[in-house]
Amino acid sequence: MKEIQLQKQNNGRFIQDMLVELRILEGITHSNLVKYYGVEFHREELLLFMELCTEGTLESLVQSTEDGLPEVLIRRYTKQLVDAINLLHKNAIVHRDIKSANIFLTAEGHSLKLGDFGSAVKMNAHTTVPGELNGFVGTQAYMAPEVFMNTNSTGHGRAVDIWSLGCVLVEMSSGKRPWAEYDSNYQIMFKVGMGETPSIPESLSDEGQSFGDLCLRHDPTLRASIFELSQHPFLIGSCDEDGLTRCPASASQDYFKLGIVLPPLTDDSVKGAS
């Protein structure tokens, strides 16, 4: 459950946006998406009921490492994230704020779930239309170039989620959020606007670097679709080749064998995305 204090100003617009978010997800269920059960309105607060994810966020897990996650886990988590995005895109839904802080761990860390759909939007077309959406939404470190360089004539589409996916891949493999070397969002926006992309760590396999390159292309029409990424060699067999998912041991034990300690559960991670 997530508790949201209602402000006196703009309550009507806030409530409307919340209802839109819930309608977008109506009927959409997937093992790698946080499930929303409903909402209750009270005089001073709103209670949003959602699936409980008990192992914190992917962000907190990555921050607990020095150099990022082992590739066996990166492949597994990326596969699950791709599956979640694939279902959203099939249903003409664009998340628009994919980042590690909005990705939650559950089942003792064995599974991840994409959540926080406050920026999500339902598209009119069921095929990829790069310029159908408009608006400055998302988090700058994970934001696709076409979002903050948006004009009424260009806009953006499903491809923004692909760029953000590439940024999460960079974060998992490096241990640092994209553009961690810059202090301000303006610096990030300047660098991306000048044609730069987050650096894909050389420690990642050739397959992983190829996957990241297909995500982090400035021209959204040149980025791979989520379906194309689901067929990429980086993900094929990702749940079997490490040998860990075939045994009954929990993912916590997997982390222990790989030298990773799961971060402790916090109140924020129990209540939901922020």
N, C-alpha and C positions, 0 to 999 in steps of 0.2 A: 504494500500500500504506500502511496505517495501522498503526503499532505501538502497542499498548496494554500498559502494564505491569500485571501482575496483582497485586493486593494480597492479602495473606494472609487478610484478613477478608472474608467475604461473597463469596468466589470463586464458590461454587455459584450464588448468586442472579444475580451479574453475568453468568456464562456463560449461564445460562438466559435472561436478558433479551436477550443478544446473539443467541442462537439464534432467539428470537421475532422479533427485528428482521429477521433473514435470511429467516425463513419468510414474514413479511408481504410481502416483496418478491419472493418466489419466483414466477417466471413473468411478472413485471411489467417490461416494457421499453418505453422511450420515449426519443426523442432528447433530451428535456429533463429526464431523470431520470438521476442518477448510477447507473451499473450496478454491482451488487455481484457478485463472482465466487465468493466463498467465504471460509472462515476456517481458520486453522491454530492449534492450541493447543500451546504449549510450556510448559516448567516455570514460567518467570517472565514470559512475555509471550504476547500474542495478536496474530496477524497477520491483519488484515482486508484482503482484496484487493478493490479497487474500481477503477473507471474513472479514468484519469489526466486531470485537468483542469489545464491548464498555465498559465492566465492569471490565477490568483488568484481572489479572491472579488468579488462585486458590492459588498460593503461597502468593500473597499479601493479599488475604482474610484471609487465615489461620494465617498469621503474625499479623493481626489486632485483633486476639483473644488471650486470656491468656492461655486457656487450650484446644484449638481446637474447632471444630465445634460440634453442637448438633448431636446426632446420626441420627435423622430424615434426616438431610441434608447429612450426610456421606453416608447413604444408597442410597439416591437419586443420589448423584454425582457418587458413585461407580457403580451404575446400568448403568448410562449413559456412563461412561468410559468403562465398560465391553462391552456394545453394540458396541462402536466404535472399540475397539480392536478385537472383534469377527469378524466384517466385514473385518478388515485388514487381520487377520489370515486366514479367508476363501478365501481371494484372494492371499494367500501366501506372504503377506507383513509383515515384522517384523519392528516395529518402532525403537527400540533399544535406545531410549532416553526419555522414559516416566518419567516425573517429573512434579511437580506442576507448575513450571515456564513455561512449555510448554502446560499447560491446561488453556484455556481462558474461561471467563464467558461472557454470552450474554443474551439477552432477560431479561434485568434488573436483571441478576444474576440467573435467573430461570433455565438456561441450561448451560452446559459446552461443550467445543469443544477441542478436542485434535489436536494440531498443531505442527509446526516445524518438518518437515520430512527430515531434513538434514542428519540424520544418518540411515534413513530407507533403507531397501533393499528388493528386490523381490527374493524369494526363488525359486528354481527349482521344489521342490516337493510341492504338495498340502496337504500332510500329515505331521504331526509333526516329524521332524528329528532333534534331539538335537544337532548334531555335523556338520550340513551342512555349517554354517557360521563361518568365522574367522575374527580376527581384534579386536583391543582395541578401543571400541567406547562407548559413553554414558557419564554419570556423576557419579562419584564414589559413592556418597551417595546413589544412586539408582541402582547401577550396580550389576548384578548377579555375583555370585562367578565364574562361568565358563567363564565369559568374561575376567576378569583380571588375571585369572589363565589359560588362553587359551594356548593350544598347538596345533600344526598342526593336531594331532591325535584326539583331542576331539572337539574343536570348540564349537559352541553354536547354538541355534535355537529359535523357538517361545517362549520357556520357559523363556527367558530373560525378555520379556514383562510382564510375570506373576509375577516375582520377583519385578520388578519396580512398578507394580500395588499394591503389598503388602506394599511397602515402602510409596507410596502415601496414602494408608489407614492409616498407622501408623502416618504419618504427619497430616492428617486431624483430627485424634482422639486425638493427643497429643498437637498439636499447635506448634510442632517443627519438623524440617526436620530430617530424619533418621541420626543417629550417630552425633547429634548436640553436644554431650559432647566431641567430639574429634576435635582437631584444624587442623589436616592435613589429606589429602587424604591417605597418607601412613599409618596412624594409622587405618583408616577405612579398608583399604585393608588388613592390618595385622589381624585385628579382624575377618573380614569375612573369610580370608584365614585359620584362626584357628578354623573355624566352628561356629562362633557366628552369630546371626541374630538380626536385629533391634527388640527392645522390643515392644510388642503389649500392649498398655495401658490396665490396668485392668478395667478401667472405661467403656471400650467397652463391649457390651453384649456378652454372650457366642457365639451367632451366628456370631458376628463380629470377635471374636477371632478365631473361627473355620475357617472363611473365610481367615483371615490373615495367619493362620498356613498353609493352603493349598497353599498359594502363596510363603511363605518364607521358603521353604525347599531347603537345599543345593544341594541335588541331583536333577538335572532338570527333570529326568525321574519320580520323585515322586511328582512333583508339579502338581496341577490340570491343565487341559486344560482350555482355555477361555470358551469353551462351558460348561464344567462341572461347572465352577464358575457361569455361567449365570443361572444355575438351583439351586444354593445354597439358602437355606432358608433366608440368610441375605438379599438377593435381591428380593425374591418373595414377591410381594405386597408392595415393597418399595415406590412406587409412590402413594399408596392409604392410607396406614395405618396411615400416619401422619395427614391426613385430609387437609393438606395445598394445595395440587395440585388439589383438587376437586373444589376449589373456584376460582372465577375470579381474586382475588387479585394478584398483581405482587409479584415476589419473593423478591423484596425490602421490601415489607410490611411483608413478612414472616420473613425476617432477623430482622426487627424492633421488631416483636413480640417475637423473640427469643433472643433479646439483642445484635444483631450483626449489625455493621455499615459497609456497603460496602466501601472499600477504594476508593479514588478519581481516576478518569481516568487520565492516564498520556499519554504523547506523544508516549512513547515506546509501550504501550499496544494498541494504535490505529494503529501504523505502523506494528505491528506483532510480531512474536516470535523473541527472541534474543538468 
